[in-house]
Structures are given as C-alpha cells and as structure tokens.
Amino acid sequence: MKHIAVVEDEALMREELADMLRRADYAVTEITDFADVTGQLLALAPDLVLLDVMMPGEDGFAVCRRIRSLTEVPILFLSARTDEAAVLEGLGIGADDFLSKPFRVAELRARVAAHLR
C-alpha cells in the first residue's frame, strides 16, 4: 500500500484530504506539528507528499527545498496561491506538481495516481 504524507495546516482540509485518500486505499499520515516538517517527512519516508505552501512558521517552499536536497519523493503542492509566480517558484525549486485550491477531487486523485506510478 502506498503511503502519502499530507502537510496542511487547515484542519478541515487536511482531514478531508486524508479521508479521500484512505477511501482510495492509500495509507495516510497527517502532519499536524509544523515545528519540524522536514524531519517528520524523512522519518516517515512516504511515497508522495502533499504539501501546502502557506503554513505557520516555515512555508512549504522552504520545506520542499530541504526535502528535495535529501530525497526524490514526489512532492505535489496544494495551495490557495493561484498566481503564476507561485506555481513557477514551486516547480522551479523541485516540486513535481502544483494544484491550486479549490481543486477538483477527481483531478487530485488522478495526479496522485500518476505520481505514484
């Protein structure tokens, strides 16, 4: 079973993502402690990371840079930021995909499946 880490500070969004992914038969870990996201992700060794951009403390871009320097795990950004600059920055620093909120659930499922192939 593939393992997905969901890094999202908005509790309702995180829980809905986790529920949707579990119904699709993925193992899911919800990251709720944002003090050491990078360390937690490295310890979990997930098959895919869903990563929010705007989080308390360190933003998702900084987390992505550190994770990318250590591992090639696929990183899919989920963000309320819809501006082209944010998308280009995310992809430019090593994310594999960028999906703006609100997004279609079917599209998210398809992108997750594509990155896990």
C-alpha positions, 0 to 999 in steps of 0.5 A: 500500500502506498503511503502519502504524507499530507502537510496542511495546516487547515484542519478541515482540509487536511482531514478531508484530504486524508479521508479521500485518500484512505477511501482510495486505499492509500495509507495516510499520515497527517502532519499536524506539528509544523515545528519540524516538517522536514524531519517528520517527512524523512522519518516517515519516508512516504511515497508522495507528499502533499504539501501546502505552501502557506503554513505557520512558521516555515512555508512549504517552499522552504520545506520542499527545498530541504526535502528535495536536497535529501530525497526524490519523493514526489512532492505535489503542492496544494495551495490557495496561491493561484498566481503564476509566480507561485506555481513557477517558484514551486516547480522551479525549486523541485516540486513535481506538481502544483494544484491550486485550491479549490481543486477538483477531487477527481483531478487530485486523485488522478495526479496522485495516481500518476505520481505514484506510478 
